[in-house]
Amino acid sequence: MTKIQDFKNLHQNEQPLLIGNVWNVQSAKVYENLDYKAVATSSSAVAHSLGYEDGEQISFEEYFYIIERIIKSVSIPLSVDLESGYGNDVEKIVDNISRLSEIGVVGINLEDSFIINGTRQLLDKETFYKKLKAIIDGLNDKGIEIFINIRTDTFLLGLENALNETLERIKMFEELGVDGVFVPCITSEKDIEAVTKSTKLPINVMCMKDLPNFETLQKLDIKRISSGNFLNDYIYENLKEISQDIISKQDFSPVFL
């Protein structure tokens, strides 16, 4: 059985796959040592760690270097948040995915929105359908197998008709034969249940303040849970606080409490 099939199987268990979102080798090793079954990059956390804003401001080559270092340093499966693909055309995106596959990446996230001048916008369904179909066809032509998790930003962008739009897009994703659907910022149990009951595709949700607990998510048939960049933010907020304590106390005692 291949690592990719193993990764796919992790999305079919009764208990949701809790995936550790990482931004460097150190964070990936923490999750591996805690016996997490898989890790995935957070594009936002990686970008911030290198001094960039999110939204493909980091070059693919810089991102690829970080990904390769993680792959070489941990043994658990790694999926990559590829945002919109890090390419201006389908050929470049397929090439990027091919390179990730070659070094052992088992999965990717692709999203149906894009950022222009700091503002995120949702691609219309027809445009995204054509783009995604061309990517999948390109990967099939090259014989590349990889877990394709499609992120739809209907709830993230706060659309008034977020649920209906999500359900329509999921039908489209099913038609294209993707492996999973990621719906960040969905938190209502009613909405989550409507989504999971609408499809056999594994549904992925993300850490939010009002997200139901893991037991409830399991009952709602969620198959994957991500933390996004929130733990990265939390860690560095704590670094800020402890550094302030060091300045206040004029010694390093806060480090050793």
Disulfide bonds with the S-S distance in Angstrom:
none
